[in-house]
Amino acid sequence: MSQTGLEYLLELQGIIESRKAASFDKSYTAKLFALGTSRIAQKVGEEGVEVAIAAVQGDKPRLTAESADLLYHLIVLLRSQGLTLQDVVQELSQRQRQEQ
């Protein structure tokens, strides 16, 4: 991968956004958007639990894979609400400034 991780996440965010209008039967992302916020939020919750379980079990490969699933579904959820990763980064940055 020639990009940094953060650049890739921004690219992924763009790919997710572009797939909103894709055919439901050809795009899992389009299907998620069509199912709505409740289903997307449910997937974020499921993936979060799977991340926690993998961490407790010390299963690093599974933790990595489940974390990827969590990040993907979180970006889908953010986009479904008109938010971006940049919004999240801005929030984190504001919190850091408040702690100083």
MOPAC internal coordinates of N, CA, C and O (Angstrom, degrees):
PM7 1SCF
backbone

  N    0.0000 0     0.00 0     0.00 0    0    0    0
  C    1.4528 1     0.00 0     0.00 0    1    0    0
  C    1.5239 1   107.90 1     0.00 0    2    1    0
  O    1.2310 1   120.20 1   -56.85 1    3    2    1
  N    1.3074 1   117.22 1   123.15 1    3    2    1
  C    1.4504 1   120.49 1  -177.90 1    5    3    2
  C    1.5265 1   112.46 1   -85.92 1    6    5    3
  O    1.2310 1   120.01 1   166.44 1    7    6    5
  N    1.3059 1   117.59 1   -13.56 1    7    6    5
  C    1.4556 1   120.87 1  -179.65 1    9    7    6
  C    1.5196 1   110.07 1   -93.82 1   10    9    7
  O    1.2310 1   121.37 1   -19.82 1   11   10    9
  N    1.3252 1   114.98 1   160.18 1   11   10    9
  C    1.4558 1   118.15 1   171.84 1   13   11   10
  C    1.5194 1   107.83 1   -74.53 1   14   13   11
  O    1.2310 1   120.55 1   -15.13 1   15   14   13
  N    1.3110 1   116.56 1   164.87 1   15   14   13
  C    1.4523 1   120.73 1   178.71 1   17   15   14
  C    1.5117 1   112.89 1   -57.18 1   18   17   15
  O    1.2310 1   120.92 1   139.84 1   19   18   17
  N    1.3162 1   115.84 1   -40.16 1   19   18   17
  C    1.4618 1   119.05 1  -178.82 1   21   19   18
  C    1.5219 1   111.35 1   -67.97 1   22   21   19
  O    1.2310 1   120.21 1   141.34 1   23   22   21
  N    1.3200 1   117.21 1   -38.66 1   23   22   21
  C    1.4583 1   119.95 1   176.72 1   25   23   22
  C    1.5262 1   110.07 1   -62.11 1   26   25   23
  O    1.2310 1   120.58 1   139.75 1   27   26   25
  N    1.3242 1   116.50 1   -40.25 1   27   26   25
  C    1.4527 1   119.29 1   179.69 1   29   27   26
  C    1.5265 1   110.86 1   -64.84 1   30   29   27
  O    1.2310 1   119.91 1   138.63 1   31   30   29
  N    1.3245 1   117.78 1   -41.37 1   31   30   29
  C    1.4664 1   119.61 1   178.95 1   33   31   30
  C    1.5286 1   111.05 1   -61.08 1   34   33   31
  O    1.2310 1   120.39 1   141.85 1   35   34   33
  N    1.3221 1   116.86 1   -38.15 1   35   34   33
  C    1.4668 1   119.69 1   177.11 1   37   35   34
  C    1.5303 1   110.53 1   -67.17 1   38   37   35
  O    1.2310 1   120.45 1   141.50 1   39   38   37
  N    1.3434 1   116.75 1   -38.50 1   39   38   37
  C    1.4608 1   120.04 1   176.63 1   41   39   38
  C    1.5300 1   109.72 1   -64.52 1   42   41   39
  O    1.2310 1   120.40 1   136.52 1   43   42   41
  N    1.3223 1   116.84 1   -43.48 1   43   42   41
  C    1.4656 1   121.06 1   178.22 1   45   43   42
  C    1.5277 1   110.71 1   -60.13 1   46   45   43
  O    1.2310 1   120.44 1   138.93 1   47   46   45
  N    1.3094 1   116.76 1   -41.07 1   47   46   45
  C    1.4598 1   120.80 1   177.65 1   49   47   46
  C    1.5345 1   109.97 1   -58.20 1   50   49   47
  O    1.2310 1   120.42 1   137.60 1   51   50   49
  N    1.3177 1   116.81 1   -42.40 1   51   50   49
  C    1.4661 1   120.55 1   177.74 1   53   51   50
  C    1.5221 1   112.44 1   -65.67 1   54   53   51
  O    1.2310 1   120.44 1   140.06 1   55   54   53
  N    1.3170 1   116.76 1   -39.94 1   55   54   53
  C    1.4638 1   121.19 1   178.00 1   57   55   54
  C    1.5283 1   109.90 1   -63.35 1   58   57   55
  O    1.2310 1   120.85 1   135.45 1   59   58   57
  N    1.3214 1   115.98 1   -44.55 1   59   58   57
  C    1.4716 1   120.65 1   178.21 1   61   59   58
  C    1.5227 1   109.99 1   -59.37 1   62   61   59
  O    1.2310 1   120.28 1   134.23 1   63   62   61
  N    1.3037 1   117.07 1   -45.77 1   63   62   61
  C    1.4685 1   121.10 1   179.64 1   65   63   62
  C    1.5306 1   110.50 1   -61.00 1   66   65   63
  O    1.2310 1   120.14 1   138.00 1   67   66   65
  N    1.3179 1   117.33 1   -42.00 1   67   66   65
  C    1.4695 1   120.21 1  -177.76 1   69   67   66
  C    1.5261 1   111.96 1   -69.19 1   70   69   67
  O    1.2310 1   120.25 1   155.73 1   71   70   69
  N    1.2980 1   117.12 1   -24.27 1   71   70   69
  C    1.4763 1   119.74 1  -177.97 1   73   71   70
  C    1.5245 1   113.00 1   -85.09 1   74   73   71
  O    1.2310 1   119.98 1   174.56 1   75   74   73
  N    1.3201 1   117.65 1    -5.44 1   75   74   73
  C    1.4651 1   120.21 1   177.12 1   77   75   74
  C    1.5272 1   111.35 1   -53.54 1   78   77   75
  O    1.2310 1   120.80 1   140.58 1   79   78   77
  N    1.3138 1   116.07 1   -39.42 1   79   78   77
  C    1.4650 1   120.98 1  -174.27 1   81   79   78
  C    1.5298 1   113.01 1   -91.85 1   82   81   79
  O    1.2310 1   119.94 1  -176.89 1   83   82   81
  N    1.3190 1   117.73 1     3.11 1   83   82   81
  C    1.4649 1   120.73 1  -178.76 1   85   83   82
  C    1.5253 1   110.77 1   -71.79 1   86   85   83
  O    1.2310 1   121.18 1   -11.47 1   87   86   85
  N    1.3041 1   115.36 1   168.53 1   87   86   85
  C    1.4559 1   122.16 1   177.14 1   89   87   86
  C    1.5295 1   109.78 1   -68.46 1   90   89   87
  O    1.2310 1   120.37 1   -45.64 1   91   90   89
  N    1.3218 1   116.89 1   134.36 1   91   90   89
  C    1.4739 1   121.93 1  -177.91 1   93   91   90
  C    1.5166 1   112.04 1   -59.07 1   94   93   91
  O    1.2310 1   120.45 1   143.30 1   95   94   93
  N    1.3452 1   116.74 1   -36.70 1   95   94   93
  C    1.4524 1   119.70 1  -176.63 1   97   95   94
  C    1.5264 1   113.19 1   -78.49 1   98   97   95
  O    1.2310 1   120.13 1   170.17 1   99   98   97
  N    1.3247 1   117.36 1    -9.83 1   99   98   97
  C    1.4604 1   120.59 1   179.97 1  101   99   98
  C    1.5200 1   113.24 1  -112.16 1  102  101   99
  O    1.2310 1   120.21 1   169.23 1  103  102  101
  N    1.3316 1   117.20 1   -10.77 1  103  102  101
  C    1.4568 1   119.64 1  -176.00 1  105  103  102
  C    1.5280 1   110.66 1  -136.35 1  106  105  103
  O    1.2310 1   121.13 1   -63.54 1  107  106  105
  N    1.3337 1   115.45 1   116.46 1  107  106  105
  C    1.4619 1   120.99 1   175.19 1  109  107  106
  C    1.5246 1   110.26 1   -59.14 1  110  109  107
  O    1.2310 1   120.66 1   141.36 1  111  110  109
  N    1.3229 1   116.34 1   -38.64 1  111  110  109
  C    1.4622 1   120.77 1  -179.99 1  113  111  110
  C    1.5265 1   110.81 1   -62.26 1  114  113  111
  O    1.2310 1   120.18 1   133.38 1  115  114  113
  N    1.3219 1   117.27 1   -46.62 1  115  114  113
  C    1.4685 1   120.56 1   178.41 1  117  115  114
  C    1.5213 1   110.67 1   -60.89 1  118  117  115
  O    1.2310 1   120.74 1   140.53 1  119  118  117
  N    1.3297 1   116.20 1   -39.47 1  119  118  117
  C    1.4643 1   120.38 1   178.74 1  121  119  118
  C    1.5285 1   110.93 1   -62.36 1  122  121  119
  O    1.2310 1   120.54 1   137.18 1  123  122  121
  N    1.3288 1   116.57 1   -42.82 1  123  122  121
  C    1.4662 1   119.72 1   177.33 1  125  123  122
  C    1.5255 1   111.49 1   -59.25 1  126  125  123
  O    1.2310 1   120.87 1   131.99 1  127  126  125
  N    1.3293 1   115.94 1   -48.01 1  127  126  125
  C    1.4676 1   119.11 1   179.20 1  129  127  126
  C    1.5190 1   111.04 1   -59.33 1  130  129  127
  O    1.2310 1   120.40 1   139.89 1  131  130  129
  N    1.3207 1   116.84 1   -40.11 1  131  130  129
  C    1.4667 1   120.89 1  -179.83 1  133  131  130
  C    1.5264 1   111.76 1   -66.58 1  134  133  131
  O    1.2310 1   120.37 1   146.30 1  135  134  133
  N    1.3290 1   116.91 1   -33.70 1  135  134  133
  C    1.4649 1   120.42 1   179.90 1  137  135  134
  C    1.5170 1   112.49 1   -72.92 1  138  137  135
  O    1.2310 1   120.20 1   157.67 1  139  138  137
  N    1.3221 1   117.23 1   -22.33 1  139  138  137
  C    1.4562 1   120.88 1   172.60 1  141  139  138
  C    1.5203 1   115.61 1    97.00 1  142  141  139
  O    1.2310 1   122.12 1    -3.96 1  143  142  141
  N    1.3039 1   113.55 1   176.04 1  143  142  141
  C    1.4575 1   122.73 1  -173.70 1  145  143  142
  C    1.5227 1   113.05 1   -58.94 1  146  145  143
  O    1.2310 1   119.92 1   138.30 1  147  146  145
  N    1.3127 1   117.76 1   -41.70 1  147  146  145
  C    1.4703 1   119.84 1  -177.52 1  149  147  146
  C    1.5178 1   111.44 1   -59.40 1  150  149  147
  O    1.2310 1   120.35 1   134.73 1  151  150  149
  N    1.3251 1   116.94 1   -45.27 1  151  150  149
  C    1.4700 1   120.39 1  -179.30 1  153  151  150
  C    1.5200 1   111.13 1   -69.07 1  154  153  151
  O    1.2310 1   120.51 1   139.01 1  155  154  153
  N    1.3245 1   116.63 1   -40.99 1  155  154  153
  C    1.4603 1   119.59 1   178.79 1  157  155  154
  C    1.5299 1   109.72 1   -63.02 1  158  157  155
  O    1.2310 1   120.34 1   135.08 1  159  158  157
  N    1.3181 1   116.96 1   -44.92 1  159  158  157
  C    1.4651 1   121.13 1   179.06 1  161  159  158
  C    1.5250 1   110.61 1   -62.28 1  162  161  159
  O    1.2310 1   120.25 1   141.77 1  163  162  161
  N    1.3200 1   117.12 1   -38.23 1  163  162  161
  C    1.4655 1   121.10 1   177.28 1  165  163  162
  C    1.5285 1   110.20 1   -60.88 1  166  165  163
  O    1.2310 1   120.24 1   137.05 1  167  166  165
  N    1.3290 1   117.14 1   -42.95 1  167  166  165
  C    1.4608 1   121.00 1   178.80 1  169  167  166
  C    1.5256 1   111.09 1   -63.82 1  170  169  167
  O    1.2310 1   120.00 1   140.47 1  171  170  169
  N    1.3311 1   117.60 1   -39.53 1  171  170  169
  C    1.4683 1   120.60 1   177.02 1  173  171  170
  C    1.5247 1   109.50 1   -60.81 1  174  173  171
  O    1.2310 1   120.43 1   135.86 1  175  174  173
  N    1.3208 1   116.79 1   -44.14 1  175  174  173
  C    1.4586 1   120.93 1   178.81 1  177  175  174
  C    1.5259 1   112.03 1   -62.86 1  178  177  175
  O    1.2310 1   120.54 1   134.69 1  179  178  177
  N    1.3174 1   116.57 1   -45.31 1  179  178  177
  C    1.4694 1   120.61 1   179.39 1  181  179  178
  C    1.5263 1   110.44 1   -60.19 1  182  181  179
  O    1.2310 1   120.82 1   133.29 1  183  182  181
  N    1.3181 1   116.03 1   -46.71 1  183  182  181
  C    1.4688 1   119.88 1  -178.39 1  185  183  182
  C    1.5252 1   111.01 1   -66.10 1  186  185  183
  O    1.2310 1   120.19 1   143.56 1  187  186  185
  N    1.3393 1   117.24 1   -36.44 1  187  186  185
  C    1.4595 1   120.55 1   177.50 1  189  187  186
  C    1.5212 1   111.81 1   -61.85 1  190  189  187
  O    1.2310 1   120.69 1   138.20 1  191  190  189
  N    1.3176 1   116.28 1   -41.80 1  191  190  189
  C    1.4670 1   120.84 1   177.30 1  193  191  190
  C    1.5239 1   110.16 1   -64.56 1  194  193  191
  O    1.2310 1   120.25 1   137.80 1  195  194  193
  N    1.3243 1   117.13 1   -42.20 1  195  194  193
  C    1.4623 1   120.47 1   179.78 1  197  195  194
  C    1.5277 1   111.37 1   -64.61 1  198  197  195
  O    1.2310 1   120.34 1   144.13 1  199  198  197
  N    1.3285 1   116.96 1   -35.87 1  199  198  197
  C    1.4714 1   121.10 1   175.33 1  201  199  198
  C    1.5254 1   109.65 1   -62.38 1  202  201  199
  O    1.2310 1   120.70 1   132.49 1  203  202  201
  N    1.3262 1   116.27 1   -47.51 1  203  202  201
  C    1.4646 1   120.41 1  -178.35 1  205  203  202
  C    1.5336 1   111.23 1   -62.41 1  206  205  203
  O    1.2310 1   120.23 1   136.93 1  207  206  205
  N    1.3059 1   117.17 1   -43.07 1  207  206  205
  C    1.4671 1   120.59 1  -179.87 1  209  207  206
  C    1.5270 1   110.57 1   -63.34 1  210  209  207
  O    1.2310 1   120.32 1   134.98 1  211  210  209
  N    1.3143 1   117.00 1   -45.02 1  211  210  209
  C    1.4664 1   120.48 1   179.57 1  213  211  210
  C    1.5255 1   110.78 1   -61.26 1  214  213  211
  O    1.2310 1   120.50 1   141.00 1  215  214  213
  N    1.3262 1   116.64 1   -39.00 1  215  214  213
  C    1.4699 1   120.18 1   179.11 1  217  215  214
  C    1.5249 1   111.03 1   -65.68 1  218  217  215
  O    1.2310 1   120.32 1   134.47 1  219  218  217
  N    1.3176 1   117.00 1   -45.53 1  219  218  217
  C    1.4644 1   121.07 1  -179.88 1  221  219  218
  C    1.5231 1   110.74 1   -62.98 1  222  221  219
  O    1.2310 1   120.63 1   144.02 1  223  222  221
  N    1.3128 1   116.40 1   -35.98 1  223  222  221
  C    1.4651 1   120.76 1   179.52 1  225  223  222
  C    1.5289 1   112.74 1   -79.32 1  226  225  223
  O    1.2310 1   120.65 1   172.36 1  227  226  225
  N    1.3235 1   116.36 1    -7.64 1  227  226  225
  C    1.4562 1   120.09 1   179.78 1  229  227  226
  C    1.5211 1   113.36 1    70.09 1  230  229  227
  O    1.2310 1   120.28 1  -156.20 1  231  230  229
  N    1.3210 1   117.06 1    23.80 1  231  230  229
  C    1.4664 1   122.99 1  -177.84 1  233  231  230
  C    1.5319 1   108.74 1   -92.46 1  234  233  231
  O    1.2310 1   120.81 1   -91.94 1  235  234  233
  N    1.3244 1   116.05 1    88.06 1  235  234  233
  C    1.4644 1   120.57 1  -174.21 1  237  235  234
  C    1.5292 1   113.66 1   -63.66 1  238  237  235
  O    1.2310 1   118.91 1   137.52 1  239  238  237
  N    1.3365 1   119.68 1   -42.48 1  239  238  237
  C    1.4680 1   117.83 1   177.20 1  241  239  238
  C    1.5366 1   112.27 1   -60.63 1  242  241  239
  O    1.2310 1   120.98 1   137.27 1  243  242  241
  N    1.3259 1   115.72 1   -42.73 1  243  242  241
  C    1.4698 1   118.98 1   179.03 1  245  243  242
  C    1.5255 1   110.24 1   -68.51 1  246  245  243
  O    1.2310 1   119.93 1   141.45 1  247  246  245
  N    1.3244 1   117.74 1   -38.55 1  247  246  245
  C    1.4650 1   121.14 1   177.27 1  249  247  246
  C    1.5224 1   110.15 1   -59.52 1  250  249  247
  O    1.2310 1   120.46 1   138.29 1  251  250  249
  N    1.3200 1   116.72 1   -41.71 1  251  250  249
  C    1.4577 1   120.91 1   178.51 1  253  251  250
  C    1.5263 1   110.80 1   -63.55 1  254  253  251
  O    1.2310 1   120.46 1   132.61 1  255  254  253
  N    1.3250 1   116.73 1   -47.39 1  255  254  253
  C    1.4622 1   121.29 1  -178.93 1  257  255  254
  C    1.5302 1   111.55 1   -64.31 1  258  257  255
  O    1.2310 1   120.45 1   135.35 1  259  258  257
  N    1.3107 1   116.75 1   -44.65 1  259  258  257
  C    1.4733 1   120.02 1  -179.61 1  261  259  258
  C    1.5239 1   111.35 1   -68.46 1  262  261  259
  O    1.2310 1   120.37 1   146.51 1  263  262  261
  N    1.3168 1   116.90 1   -33.49 1  263  262  261
  C    1.4751 1   120.48 1   176.58 1  265  263  262
  C    1.5220 1   110.72 1   -65.02 1  266  265  263
  O    1.2310 1   120.83 1   141.92 1  267  266  265
  N    1.3373 1   116.03 1   -38.08 1  267  266  265
  C    1.4657 1   119.77 1   176.19 1  269  267  266
  C    1.5293 1   110.03 1   -62.23 1  270  269  267
  O    1.2310 1   120.66 1   135.85 1  271  270  269
  N    1.3357 1   116.34 1   -44.15 1  271  270  269
  C    1.4688 1   120.48 1   177.38 1  273  271  270
  C    1.5233 1   110.89 1   -60.53 1  274  273  271
  O    1.2310 1   120.59 1   136.98 1  275  274  273
  N    1.3313 1   116.47 1   -43.02 1  275  274  273
  C    1.4616 1   121.12 1  -179.78 1  277  275  274
  C    1.5241 1   111.42 1   -62.66 1  278  277  275
  O    1.2310 1   120.55 1   133.42 1  279  278  277
  N    1.3251 1   116.56 1   -46.58 1  279  278  277
  C    1.4713 1   119.69 1   179.40 1  281  279  278
  C    1.5275 1   111.07 1   -60.54 1  282  281  279
  O    1.2310 1   120.51 1   135.05 1  283  282  281
  N    1.3253 1   116.62 1   -44.95 1  283  282  281
  C    1.4640 1   120.74 1   178.71 1  285  283  282
  C    1.5292 1   110.87 1   -57.72 1  286  285  283
  O    1.2310 1   120.63 1   127.79 1  287  286  285
  N    1.3245 1   116.41 1   -52.21 1  287  286  285
  C    1.4601 1   119.41 1  -177.21 1  289  287  286
  C    1.5300 1   111.78 1   -67.07 1  290  289  287
  O    1.2310 1   119.93 1   147.15 1  291  290  289
  N    1.3195 1   117.74 1   -32.85 1  291  290  289
  C    1.4653 1   120.26 1   176.26 1  293  291  290
  C    1.5281 1   110.70 1   -64.55 1  294  293  291
  O    1.2310 1   120.45 1   138.07 1  295  294  293
  N    1.3234 1   116.74 1   -41.93 1  295  294  293
  C    1.4678 1   119.31 1   178.21 1  297  295  294
  C    1.5260 1   110.08 1   -64.15 1  298  297  295
  O    1.2310 1   119.94 1   139.04 1  299  298  297
  N    1.3255 1   117.71 1   -40.96 1  299  298  297
  C    1.4644 1   120.42 1   176.58 1  301  299  298
  C    1.5270 1   109.82 1   -59.64 1  302  301  299
  O    1.2310 1   120.26 1   134.98 1  303  302  301
  N    1.3262 1   117.11 1   -45.02 1  303  302  301
  C    1.4636 1   120.60 1   179.56 1  305  303  302
  C    1.5278 1   111.39 1   -62.02 1  306  305  303
  O    1.2310 1   120.75 1   134.21 1  307  306  305
  N    1.3271 1   116.18 1   -45.79 1  307  306  305
  C    1.4665 1   119.58 1   178.32 1  309  307  306
  C    1.5258 1   110.96 1   -57.78 1  310  309  307
  O    1.2310 1   120.29 1   131.99 1  311  310  309
  N    1.3288 1   117.05 1   -48.01 1  311  310  309
  C    1.4681 1   120.72 1  -178.73 1  313  311  310
  C    1.5222 1   110.97 1   -64.72 1  314  313  311
  O    1.2310 1   119.99 1   146.35 1  315  314  313
  N    1.3252 1   117.63 1   -33.65 1  315  314  313
  C    1.4675 1   119.71 1   179.08 1  317  315  314
  C    1.5252 1   111.34 1   -65.61 1  318  317  315
  O    1.2310 1   121.06 1   158.97 1  319  318  317
  N    1.3264 1   115.59 1   -21.03 1  319  318  317
  C    1.4563 1   120.90 1   179.89 1  321  319  318
  C    1.5247 1   112.85 1  -104.22 1  322  321  319
  O    1.2310 1   120.80 1  -171.43 1  323  322  321
  N    1.3319 1   116.07 1     8.57 1  323  322  321
  C    1.4561 1   120.67 1   179.38 1  325  323  322
  C    1.5209 1   113.41 1    76.47 1  326  325  323
  O    1.2310 1   120.49 1  -161.17 1  327  326  325
  N    1.3286 1   116.66 1    18.83 1  327  326  325
  C    1.4612 1   121.30 1   179.42 1  329  327  326
  C    1.5223 1   109.69 1  -108.39 1  330  329  327
  O    1.2310 1   120.96 1   -15.43 1  331  330  329
  N    1.3305 1   115.77 1   164.57 1  331  330  329
  C    1.4521 1   121.53 1  -178.53 1  333  331  330
  C    1.5253 1   110.14 1  -131.63 1  334  333  331
  O    1.2310 1   121.37 1   -10.80 1  335  334  333
  N    1.3164 1   114.99 1   169.20 1  335  334  333
  C    1.4658 1   119.82 1   172.69 1  337  335  334
  C    1.5190 1   110.74 1   -60.05 1  338  337  335
  O    1.2310 1   120.46 1   146.09 1  339  338  337
  N    1.3112 1   116.73 1   -33.91 1  339  338  337
  C    1.4624 1   120.51 1   178.38 1  341  339  338
  C    1.5269 1   111.08 1   -61.25 1  342  341  339
  O    1.2310 1   120.11 1   143.96 1  343  342  341
  N    1.3261 1   117.40 1   -36.04 1  343  342  341
  C    1.4694 1   120.86 1   176.59 1  345  343  342
  C    1.5237 1   110.51 1   -63.03 1  346  345  343
  O    1.2310 1   120.59 1   139.56 1  347  346  345
  N    1.3183 1   116.48 1   -40.44 1  347  346  345
  C    1.4607 1   121.02 1   179.70 1  349  347  346
  C    1.5283 1   110.14 1   -67.73 1  350  349  347
  O    1.2310 1   120.52 1   136.59 1  351  350  349
  N    1.3221 1   116.61 1   -43.41 1  351  350  349
  C    1.4692 1   120.56 1   178.19 1  353  351  350
  C    1.5220 1   110.60 1   -61.69 1  354  353  351
  O    1.2310 1   120.37 1   139.19 1  355  354  353
  N    1.3110 1   116.91 1   -40.81 1  355  354  353
  C    1.4694 1   120.22 1   178.07 1  357  355  354
  C    1.5306 1   110.46 1   -61.23 1  358  357  355
  O    1.2310 1   120.06 1   137.46 1  359  358  357
  N    1.3152 1   117.48 1   -42.54 1  359  358  357
  C    1.4715 1   121.48 1   178.00 1  361  359  358
  C    1.5266 1   110.69 1   -61.55 1  362  361  359
  O    1.2310 1   120.61 1   133.98 1  363  362  361
  N    1.3210 1   116.45 1   -46.02 1  363  362  361
  C    1.4696 1   119.98 1   178.74 1  365  363  362
  C    1.5273 1   111.23 1   -61.73 1  366  365  363
  O    1.2310 1   120.75 1   138.99 1  367  366  365
  N    1.3108 1   116.17 1   -41.01 1  367  366  365
  C    1.4622 1   120.95 1   179.43 1  369  367  366
  C    1.5240 1   111.09 1   -63.56 1  370  369  367
  O    1.2310 1   120.15 1   137.73 1  371  370  369
  N    1.3244 1   117.33 1   -42.27 1  371  370  369
  C    1.4629 1   121.39 1   178.25 1  373  371  370
  C    1.5317 1   110.53 1   -63.24 1  374  373  371
  O    1.2310 1   119.99 1   139.38 1  375  374  373
  N    1.3010 1   117.63 1   -40.62 1  375  374  373
  C    1.4622 1   121.05 1   178.61 1  377  375  374
  C    1.5140 1   110.84 1   -63.17 1  378  377  375
  O    1.2310 1   120.31 1   138.10 1  379  378  377
  N    1.3188 1   117.02 1   -41.90 1  379  378  377
  C    1.4596 1   120.21 1   179.45 1  381  379  378
  C    1.5123 1   111.13 1   -62.69 1  382  381  379
  O    1.2310 1   120.51 1   137.49 1  383  382  381
  N    1.3159 1   116.63 1   -42.51 1  383  382  381
  C    1.4749 1   120.57 1   178.96 1  385  383  382
  C    1.5321 1   110.84 1   -63.04 1  386  385  383
  O    1.2310 1   120.19 1   143.90 1  387  386  385
  N    1.3141 1   117.25 1   -36.10 1  387  386  385
  C    1.4659 1   121.27 1   179.94 1  389  387  386
  C    1.5226 1   111.81 1   -68.94 1  390  389  387
  O    1.2310 1   120.21 1   151.16 1  391  390  389
  N    1.3325 1   117.21 1   -28.84 1  391  390  389
  C    1.4609 1   121.17 1  -179.04 1  393  391  390
  C    1.5145 1   112.65 1   -79.10 1  394  393  391
  O    1.2310 1   120.31 1   162.72 1  395  394  393
  N    1.3044 1   117.02 1   -17.28 1  395  394  393
  C    1.4717 1   119.73 1  -176.56 1  397  395  394
  C    1.5043 1   111.53 1   -81.34 1  398  397  395
  O    1.2310 1   120.10 1   180.00 1  399  398  397

